[in-house]
Amino acid sequence: MGKLAVVSEELQTKVFVFENNGEGVTSSLTVTKY
């Protein structure tokens, strides 16, 4: 449970950052994918 909670918290943080940075994050994610 402990590890799962930490992973969940990290995902929430990434979503939060994504929502706040918008296009900048989207373009860097696209670069990472390809």
N, C-alpha and C positions, 0 to 999 in steps of 0.2 A: 504493500500500500504506500509506503514511504516514497519509493522511487516513482510510482505512478503519479503521486501528488506533485512531485518535483517536475516531471515531464509536462503535466497538465499546466503547471504554473509557467513553465518556459513557453509553451504554445500560446498561452494567453498573452504573455509579454510580446511575442513575435507578432501576434495579431494586432495588439495595441500599437506597436511601432509601425506596422504596415498601414494601419488606418491613419496614423499621424503623418507619415512621410509620403503616402500616396504614390505618385508617379515615379519618384526616385527609387523607391523600393521595388516597384514593379519592373523597372528597366534593369536593375541589378539582378533580380530573380531570373529575368529572361536571359540575361547574359550567362548566369550560372547554369541554366538548363541546357544551353547549346554549346 
